[in-house]
Structures are given as structure tokens and as C-alpha cells.
């Protein structure tokens, strides 16, 4: 039997349905690079100088606020942890105080590749969006939430299981 890892969070059960989110520096870097390119393209456009500065400042301000809350998980409205049940009931922990809010999965949630989920939760305080990235230390929790979300999104689309393959080779 292997020794327990002292830095690992303790869980009541091996199947506890909670994932503590970590900021994604890779996605934040890519987002900031895109913002810089958008601002440079705006400033080099044929618009008047005051209009270029105003549009560039608006894009940069909105982008920085979004990446701060959505990817870096900073601020009072950022989702820091997600808890779920197998029936599809969600609770999000928001802000530095980790205030627990009941939530439902809102439209616009989707899987981005194999390592990311873009989730939108409708809470009593409004819609909260978050980027969930697979991390090495929470790989099992990421797989569990992925199974739950796949099933939940499939039920929401009217499909109870994977679409059937109807084209078969002739025998």
C-alpha cells in the first residue's frame, strides 16, 4: 500500500463530487496576447487617433476584467470551486470567502478540446462563467465532472445516449 500524500486535500469519500479550480496561466497568457494584438490592430487602423485610443482602451479594459474573473479566478464574483450531484444539481463556491450558491448549468456551456470546459452557471446572484482546466493533481475530479457534464448536456439536448450509427457496410 502506498503512503498518503501529505499535501493532498482530504475527501470524505473517494468519489466526492467537488473540484477546486486553479488559475490557468497558459490560457491567461494566450488571452493577453490576443488582447495586445487586438489593441495594436485598432491603433494601426485608419480611424482618428482619439477613436483608436477609446476603442483600444474599451477592448483592453473589458478583456482584462474578463480574464481576471474567468481564467485567473480573482475577485468577488469568480467561481473558485464546483460541487455537483449525479442528478445534475450544482453548487458553486464564489469569491475569496467561498460563498456557496446553488446553480444550474446555463446555456452556452461547452467542452473546449479534451482538457477544458467553459461553463456558465445561473445563480441567484446572476450568471457566473468559469474555465475549468484539467490539472494533474485533480485528474480524477476532472473526469468525474466531465462525465456528469456530458450526461447533463446530452439530456438537455434531448438525447439520452450517444447517437446511433445508421450507416453499416453491406454484408
C-alpha positions as CSV (number, residue, x, y, z in Angstrom):
1,X,0.0,0.0,0.0
2,X,1.3,3.4,-0.9
3,X,1.8,6.2,1.6
4,X,-0.7,9.1,1.6
5,X,0.4,12.3,0.0
6,X,0.6,15.0,2.8
7,X,-0.3,17.9,0.5
8,X,-3.4,16.3,-0.9
9,X,-6.8,17.6,0.2
10,X,-8.7,15.1,2.3
11,X,-12.0,14.0,1.0
12,X,-14.8,12.2,2.8
13,X,-15.1,9.6,0.0
14,X,-13.0,8.7,-3.0
15,X,-16.0,9.7,-5.1
16,X,-16.6,13.2,-3.6
17,X,-18.0,15.4,-6.2
18,X,-16.1,18.6,-5.8
19,X,-13.4,20.2,-7.9
20,X,-11.3,23.1,-6.6
21,X,-10.4,25.2,-9.6
22,X,-6.9,26.5,-10.3
23,X,-6.0,29.6,-12.4
24,X,-4.8,28.7,-15.9
25,X,-1.7,30.8,-16.7
26,X,-1.4,29.3,-20.2
27,X,-4.9,30.4,-21.2
28,X,-4.4,33.8,-19.5
29,X,-1.1,34.3,-21.4
30,X,-2.8,33.5,-24.7
31,X,-5.8,35.7,-23.9
32,X,-3.4,38.7,-23.0
33,X,-1.5,38.1,-26.3
34,X,-4.8,38.2,-28.2
35,X,-5.8,41.4,-26.4
36,X,-2.5,43.0,-27.3
37,X,-2.9,42.1,-30.9
38,X,-6.5,43.5,-30.9
39,X,-5.3,46.8,-29.4
40,X,-2.4,47.1,-31.9
41,X,-4.7,46.4,-34.8
42,X,-7.1,49.0,-33.5
43,X,-4.4,51.6,-33.0
44,X,-2.9,51.0,-36.5
45,X,-6.3,51.3,-38.2
46,X,-7.4,54.2,-40.4
47,X,-9.6,55.7,-37.7
48,X,-8.9,59.0,-36.0
49,X,-6.4,58.9,-33.1
50,X,-9.0,59.6,-30.3
51,X,-11.3,56.9,-31.6
52,X,-8.4,54.4,-31.8
53,X,-7.4,55.1,-28.2
54,X,-11.0,54.9,-27.0
55,X,-11.8,51.6,-28.7
56,X,-8.4,50.1,-27.7
57,X,-9.0,51.1,-24.1
58,X,-12.5,49.7,-24.1
59,X,-11.4,46.4,-25.5
60,X,-8.4,46.1,-23.1
61,X,-10.5,47.0,-20.0
62,X,-13.2,44.5,-20.8
63,X,-10.7,41.8,-21.7
64,X,-8.6,42.3,-18.6
65,X,-11.7,42.2,-16.4
66,X,-12.9,39.0,-18.1
67,X,-9.7,37.1,-18.0
68,X,-9.2,38.1,-14.3
69,X,-12.6,36.6,-13.3
70,X,-13.0,33.9,-15.9
71,X,-9.5,32.4,-16.1
72,X,-7.4,33.7,-13.2
73,X,-10.3,33.3,-10.7
74,X,-9.7,36.6,-8.9
75,X,-12.3,38.9,-7.4
76,X,-15.6,38.6,-5.5
77,X,-17.6,37.1,-8.4
78,X,-15.1,34.5,-9.5
79,X,-16.1,30.8,-9.2
80,X,-13.4,29.0,-7.1
81,X,-14.9,25.5,-6.7
82,X,-17.8,23.5,-8.1
83,X,-19.8,20.8,-6.3
84,X,-22.3,18.5,-8.1
85,X,-24.5,15.6,-7.7
86,X,-25.1,12.8,-10.1
87,X,-28.6,14.1,-10.8
88,X,-27.1,17.3,-12.2
89,X,-27.5,19.7,-9.3
90,X,-24.6,22.2,-8.9
91,X,-23.3,24.4,-6.2
92,X,-20.6,27.0,-6.9
93,X,-18.3,28.5,-4.4
94,X,-17.7,32.1,-5.3
95,X,-15.2,34.7,-4.2
96,X,-12.4,34.5,-1.6
97,X,-14.9,33.6,1.2
98,X,-16.1,30.7,-0.9
99,X,-19.8,31.6,-0.5
100,X,-21.9,28.6,-1.6
101,X,-24.5,29.4,-4.2
102,X,-27.0,26.9,-5.8
103,X,-26.6,26.9,-9.5
104,X,-27.9,25.4,-12.7
105,X,-26.0,24.9,-15.9
106,X,-26.9,27.7,-18.2
107,X,-26.9,27.6,-22.0
108,X,-23.6,28.4,-23.6
109,X,-21.6,25.8,-21.7
110,X,-19.3,23.6,-23.8
111,X,-16.2,21.4,-23.9
112,X,-13.1,23.0,-25.4
113,X,-10.9,20.2,-26.5
114,X,-10.1,17.4,-24.1
115,X,-8.6,19.5,-21.3
116,X,-11.0,22.4,-20.9
117,X,-14.7,23.1,-20.1
118,X,-16.2,26.6,-20.5
119,X,-19.1,26.6,-18.0
120,X,-21.9,29.1,-17.4
121,X,-23.9,28.8,-14.2
122,X,-27.1,30.6,-13.4
123,X,-27.1,31.5,-9.7
124,X,-29.5,33.7,-7.7
125,X,-26.9,36.5,-8.0
126,X,-26.6,36.2,-11.8
127,X,-24.7,34.2,-14.4
128,X,-21.2,33.1,-13.5
129,X,-18.8,31.8,-16.1
130,X,-15.6,29.9,-15.5
131,X,-12.9,28.0,-17.4
132,X,-12.3,24.5,-15.9
133,X,-8.9,23.1,-16.9
134,X,-7.7,19.5,-16.2
135,X,-4.9,19.6,-13.7
136,X,-2.5,16.7,-12.8
137,X,-3.5,16.8,-9.1
138,X,-7.3,16.8,-9.8
139,X,-7.4,14.5,-12.9
140,X,-10.0,12.1,-11.3
141,X,-12.2,15.0,-10.2
142,X,-12.0,16.5,-13.8
143,X,-13.0,13.1,-15.3
144,X,-15.9,12.8,-12.8
145,X,-17.2,16.3,-13.6
146,X,-16.7,15.6,-17.3
147,X,-18.9,12.5,-17.1
148,X,-21.6,14.5,-15.2
149,X,-21.5,17.4,-17.7
150,X,-21.5,15.1,-20.7
151,X,-24.6,13.3,-19.4
152,X,-26.3,16.6,-18.3
153,X,-25.7,18.3,-21.7
154,X,-26.8,15.3,-23.6
155,X,-30.1,15.2,-21.5
156,X,-30.5,18.9,-22.1
157,X,-30.3,18.4,-25.9
158,X,-33.0,15.7,-25.8
159,X,-30.6,12.8,-26.4
160,X,-30.4,10.1,-23.7
161,X,-27.4,8.4,-25.2
162,X,-24.9,8.7,-28.0
163,X,-26.4,9.0,-31.5
164,X,-26.8,5.6,-33.2
165,X,-24.6,4.8,-36.2
166,X,-27.0,4.1,-39.0
167,X,-24.6,3.5,-41.9
168,X,-23.4,0.0,-41.9
169,X,-21.3,-1.9,-44.5
170,X,-23.2,-4.3,-46.7
171,X,-22.6,-8.0,-46.0
